[in-house]
Amino acid sequence: MGGGGGGSDSVKLGFVLPFSGTYSFLGESIVNGVKLRLDQQLDGEIDGRTVEYVRQDTGADPSTGASITQEFLQSENVDFIVGPVSSAVAGAMKPEIAGTGSAIWLNANAGNYKLVQDNCTKYHFRTSFNTWQTSAPLASFVKNNVSDNVVLSYANYTFGQQSKNLFREEFESIGGTVVSEIGAPLGTSDYSSFLQEIENSGADAVFSFFAGSDAVNYIKQFSSFGLNETMTQTGSGFLLSADTLQAQGKAALGMYSLLHYTPTKQSDRNQEFVDAYSGQFDATPNVYACQGYDSGLAAEMAVKEAGGTDADTMVDSLSGKELDSPRGYFKFRSSTHDPIMDMDIRQVVEANEGVRNEVVETLSKVEGPTWGCSL
Amino acid sequence: MVFEGIAKTALLGFEMGMTLVLVTVGLTLIFGMMDVINFAHGSLYMLGAYFGLAVVGVTGNWWAALLVAPLLVGLLGGLIEYFSIRPLYGRNPLYHILLTFGFAIMLHGLVTEIWGGQVQNISTPAVLDGSVDLVLFSYPLFRLFVLGVSIAVTAALWLAIRQSDFGIVMRASAHDSEMVDALGTDVNRVFTAVFVLGAVLAGLAGVLLGTARAVDPGMAASVIIQAFAIVVIGGLGSYRGAVVGAFIVGMLNAFGPMFAPQFTDALLYLLMAAVLLVKPAGLFGNPEAT
C-alpha cells in the first residue's frame, strides 16, 4: 500500500474518462479544463500540496469504469475521482465510490438524474448538470415565445428519453400540448424518414435531444428538407453546442437551445476563462472544458477549506458552497450536491466565420427537483 | 396528403437503398471473389470522407474531392491487399477477419490522431445546394445528385460484370480461380483489381455521404453493420443480392419510422433472421459456395 498516497503533501486526482472512441474528445476537453486550473493557474499546487494525476481510459464501458474506479480508490489512494462522460458508466461507478467513502467524486459530465434519485451518496458532487436542468427549463420559453404545441424528437437511449420526458412534463404542466414524439436509434446517420414523421405531426415547433454526430446529421437534414421554414427547432444545448456548431453551420441558424455554458457568453469571468483556455490549448473552450475547469475549482476549494484531503471533511467543505465558475452562478445544492446554476437560452446567429450561439436570456439559479434525496 | 407522404417516403427509401449499394457492392465482390470478409470496408468508406475533407481544405473545390478522394482510397486499398491480404489467401478465413479487423482499429486510431474526434462537415457545392420541386413535394438537390450517381455507378458496374472481358474473368475467377490461373490469367492481379474497385466505391460513398451527413470517426462502425446485414440478406458474394438487399433495407429504413419508430433497428435484424430461416444462403446466395 506504499506510503498511503494522498498523505499530507500531495493531492491526487484520478481521471476516469474516455480517451479513445467517440467520446475521446470530451475526455480530453475535461482534462484540459482541470489542468488549466490546477497546473497553469495554481502552478500544480493546492495549499502547498503537489497535485498528481492518474488516468485510465473507460471507453464507454460501464464495467471498465467500475474497475478503474476501484483500482484508483484502493491501490492509487486518490483523493478525487474526476469523470466519467457516460451516464451508464457513472451508474456502475457509484457503488464503488459510495462504498469506499475515501474520495470525492467530481462528476464532470454524466447528467443522469437517477444518480441522485436512487440512493444518493454524499461523496458525489456534480460539476456538470443534471438532465432536468438541460431540458425542462426551456419549456416556459418555448410556450411563451415560440409555440404552445411541439413534437418531440430524440436519440432513443436513456439520456435522450430522460430529456424529452422531463421537457414534456414541464411543457404540459404549463398548458402546452405535445403533439407526438419520435425516437431515432442512437447513431442514426440518415434522419430523412424521421423528419418526414416530424413534418407529418403538424406541430409548429420541435424539442430535441441529439448530441455529437447525431446532432450534426439531424440538424443538417432538418434544414435540407426545408423543415426550418415551417417549424422552429428547439432543444437541449447539446443539440447545438460548440463541438457540433461549426459542422452544422448555416443549417442551424435561428434555432434555440438551453445549456449551462456558452463560450460566447458576455461576462468578465467567462472572457478571462476563454482567453486563458485558448492561450493554453489553441482551441475555444466547450462545455466539457468548463465542467473540467469547475472540477479543478471544486478540488481546490475542498482541499483549502478542509485543510487536507480527508474525504468526509472535504464533503462538508463543498456542500452548499459557491464556485466562481465561468458559466455564471454555481452552488452545490446541500440536499443533492447537484449544481444550482444559471442556464442560458441561446439562439444560433451568423458570425464572421460561420455561426455562433448568442445568449437570448439567462435563467438564474435553476434548481430542479431533489428526487427525494436529502443529504 | 397521405399519398404525398408515402411517395416521398418511397423516394427516401430508394435513395437510402441506392447509396447503401455503393458501400455493400465492394464488400460483396471482395467476398465473392476471394472469400475475404473485409471488416475494414467501413473504414475505407470513412477514409473517403476524411480524404474528401482534406482535398476540399487544400483546393477549396468539392469536385476535386469527389474525384481524388476515392482514388486515394483505392490506392490504399490496393496496398493493403498486396502487402497484407494476399499472403494469406488459401488460409483459414479467420486470418483475414482478424487482419481486416485490425486495420479497422488502426485506421480509426489514425483518423482520430490526424483529424481529432470532433464532428466535421464537408460543405455542399453551391451548384447542388437547395431543393427541387417534384410536383408532389420538394426534395434536396444534393440528395437527388447522390441518387443519380449511385444509379449510374451500379448500372455501369452491372454492365461491366456482365459484358466486359474483365467481368468475364472476374466471374470465372470467383467460380474457379485455379482454372483461370491455369488458363494463363494472373488471378492475383484480378484480386488486387477487385479490391481496389471495392475501395474506390467505398471512398466514393464516403465523399458523397460525408457531404450529405457528418464526418466523424464513428461513421465506419455505423455503416459496416448495415452493410453486413445487407450482404447477409442478399446472399454473400452476390452482386444482385447486394443491390436487392440494399433496396430492401433502404425501404425498411424509410418506412420503419412511419409504423414503428421505436423498433427501426430491430426490424433490420428481424428481417435478417427471417431471410436466414427461409433461405440460409440469403436471397441470391449460392448454397454450395458456403
Boltz contact constraints between the chains, C-beta under 6 A:
constraints:
  - contact:
      token1: [A, 22]
      token2: [B, 218]
      max_distance: 6.0
  - contact:
      token1: [A, 24]
      token2: [B, 117]
      max_distance: 6.0
  - contact:
      token1: [A, 25]
      token2: [B, 117]
      max_distance: 6.0
  - contact:
      token1: [A, 25]
      token2: [B, 118]
      max_distance: 6.0
  - contact:
      token1: [A, 182]
      token2: [B, 261]
      max_distance: 6.0
  - contact:
      token1: [A, 183]
      token2: [B, 261]
      max_distance: 6.0
  - contact:
      token1: [A, 183]
      token2: [B, 262]
      max_distance: 6.0
  - contact:
      token1: [A, 185]
      token2: [B, 265]
      max_distance: 6.0
  - contact:
      token1: [A, 187]
      token2: [B, 222]
      max_distance: 6.0
  - contact:
      token1: [A, 189]
      token2: [B, 213]
      max_distance: 6.0
  - contact:
      token1: [A, 189]
      token2: [B, 222]
      max_distance: 6.0
  - contact:
      token1: [A, 190]
      token2: [B, 16]
      max_distance: 6.0
  - contact:
      token1: [A, 192]
      token2: [B, 12]
      max_distance: 6.0
  - contact:
      token1: [A, 193]
      token2: [B, 9]
      max_distance: 6.0
  - contact:
      token1: [A, 193]
      token2: [B, 12]
      max_distance: 6.0
  - contact:
      token1: [A, 193]
      token2: [B, 254]
      max_distance: 6.0
  - contact:
      token1: [A, 193]
      token2: [B, 257]
      max_distance: 6.0
  - contact:
      token1: [A, 194]
      token2: [B, 257]
      max_distance: 6.0
  - contact:
      token1: [A, 196]
      token2: [B, 9]
      max_distance: 6.0
  - contact:
      token1: [A, 197]
      token2: [B, 257]
      max_distance: 6.0
  - contact:
      token1: [A, 200]
      token2: [B, 5]
      max_distance: 6.0
  - contact:
      token1: [A, 213]
      token2: [B, 119]
      max_distance: 6.0
  - contact:
      token1: [A, 213]
      token2: [B, 214]
      max_distance: 6.0
  - contact:
      token1: [A, 213]
      token2: [B, 216]
      max_distance: 6.0
  - contact:
      token1: [A, 213]
      token2: [B, 218]
      max_distance: 6.0
  - contact:
      token1: [A, 216]
      token2: [B, 119]
      max_distance: 6.0
  - contact:
      token1: [A, 216]
      token2: [B, 214]
      max_distance: 6.0
  - contact:
      token1: [A, 217]
      token2: [B, 213]
      max_distance: 6.0
  - contact:
      token1: [A, 217]
      token2: [B, 214]
      max_distance: 6.0
  - contact:
      token1: [A, 224]
      token2: [B, 140]
      max_distance: 6.0
  - contact:
      token1: [A, 243]
      token2: [B, 118]
      max_distance: 6.0
  - contact:
      token1: [A, 244]
      token2: [B, 119]
      max_distance: 6.0
  - contact:
      token1: [A, 247]
      token2: [B, 119]
      max_distance: 6.0
  - contact:
      token1: [A, 247]
      token2: [B, 120]
      max_distance: 6.0
  - contact:
      token1: [A, 247]
      token2: [B, 121]
      max_distance: 6.0
  - contact:
      token1: [A, 247]
      token2: [B, 214]
      max_distance: 6.0
